[in-house]
Amino acid sequence: MAADRQETTEERRRQILREDLEDLRAVLTLRFGAIPDDIEQKLARLQDIEQTNRLVLVAANAPDMDTLRREFASEIPAFRILSGSFEQRPQ
C-alpha cells in the first residue's frame, strides 16, 4: 500500500512538473517569441517544481532575455527574483 501511494505521489509530481514547464514555455513564447536553444536546454533539465514556478514569475516579469538568462543561472531559492533587474528605474 505505501509503495502504491509513493508511486502515485511521484507520478503526480511528474505531472505537475510537466504542466508547470508547459506554462513556462507558454509565457516565454508569449513574451519573447521563439524560445532560444540555450533556454530550451535549461528547461529540459528543470526537475524542481518550486524553481519552475519561480521561473514562470520571472518569465512574466523579466524586461529582456538577458535578465531571464541571469535568473536561469542563479541559485536563488524558489519565489525570489533578483532584486535590481526587475525594479523600475526613473527615466
C-alpha positions as CSV (number, residue, x, y, z in Angstrom):
1,M,0.0,0.0,0.0
2,A,2.7,2.5,1.0
3,A,4.6,1.7,-2.2
4,D,1.5,2.4,-4.3
5,R,1.0,5.8,-2.6
6,Q,4.6,6.7,-3.1
7,E,4.4,5.8,-6.8
8,T,1.2,7.8,-7.2
9,T,2.8,10.7,-5.4
10,E,5.8,10.6,-7.7
11,E,3.5,10.3,-10.8
12,R,1.6,13.4,-9.6
13,R,4.8,15.3,-9.0
14,R,6.0,14.5,-12.6
15,Q,2.6,15.6,-14.0
16,I,2.7,18.9,-12.1
17,L,6.3,19.5,-13.3
18,R,5.2,18.8,-16.9
19,E,2.3,21.2,-16.6
20,D,4.4,23.9,-15.0
21,L,7.0,23.5,-17.8
22,E,4.2,23.9,-20.4
23,D,3.1,27.1,-18.6
24,L,6.7,28.4,-18.5
25,R,7.1,27.7,-22.2
26,A,3.8,29.4,-23.0
27,V,4.8,32.5,-21.0
28,L,8.2,32.6,-22.7
29,T,6.7,32.3,-26.1
30,L,4.1,35.0,-25.4
31,R,6.7,37.4,-24.1
32,F,9.7,36.7,-26.3
33,G,8.6,34.7,-29.3
34,A,10.6,31.6,-30.2
35,I,12.5,30.1,-27.2
36,P,16.2,30.2,-27.8
37,D,18.0,26.8,-27.8
38,D,20.1,27.6,-24.7
39,I,16.9,28.4,-22.7
40,E,15.2,25.3,-24.1
41,Q,18.1,23.1,-22.9
42,K,17.8,24.6,-19.4
43,L,14.0,23.9,-19.5
44,A,14.7,20.3,-20.3
45,R,16.9,20.0,-17.2
46,L,14.5,21.5,-14.8
47,Q,13.3,19.0,-12.2
48,D,12.2,21.2,-9.3
49,I,8.6,22.3,-9.2
50,E,9.2,25.3,-7.0
51,Q,12.1,26.5,-9.2
52,T,10.0,26.1,-12.2
53,N,7.2,28.1,-10.7
54,R,9.7,30.8,-9.8
55,L,10.8,30.9,-13.4
56,V,7.2,31.3,-14.6
57,L,7.1,34.5,-12.5
58,V,10.5,35.6,-13.8
59,A,9.4,35.0,-17.4
60,A,6.3,37.0,-16.9
61,N,8.2,40.0,-15.4
62,A,11.7,39.9,-17.0
63,P,12.3,43.0,-19.0
64,D,14.5,41.2,-21.5
65,M,16.0,37.8,-22.4
66,D,19.4,38.7,-20.8
67,T,17.7,39.1,-17.4
68,L,15.9,35.8,-17.9
69,R,19.2,34.1,-18.7
70,R,20.7,35.5,-15.5
71,E,17.8,34.2,-13.5
72,F,18.2,30.7,-15.0
73,A,21.8,30.8,-14.0
74,S,21.2,31.9,-10.4
75,E,20.9,29.7,-7.4
76,I,18.1,31.8,-5.8
77,P,15.6,29.8,-3.8
78,A,12.0,29.4,-5.1
79,F,9.8,32.5,-5.4
80,R,12.6,35.1,-5.2
81,I,13.6,37.2,-8.0
82,L,17.0,39.0,-8.4
83,S,16.3,42.4,-6.9
84,G,17.8,45.1,-9.2
85,S,16.9,43.5,-12.5
86,F,13.2,43.9,-12.0
87,E,12.9,47.3,-10.3
88,Q,11.6,50.2,-12.4
89,R,14.1,53.0,-12.6
90,P,13.1,56.6,-13.1
91,Q,13.9,57.9,-16.6
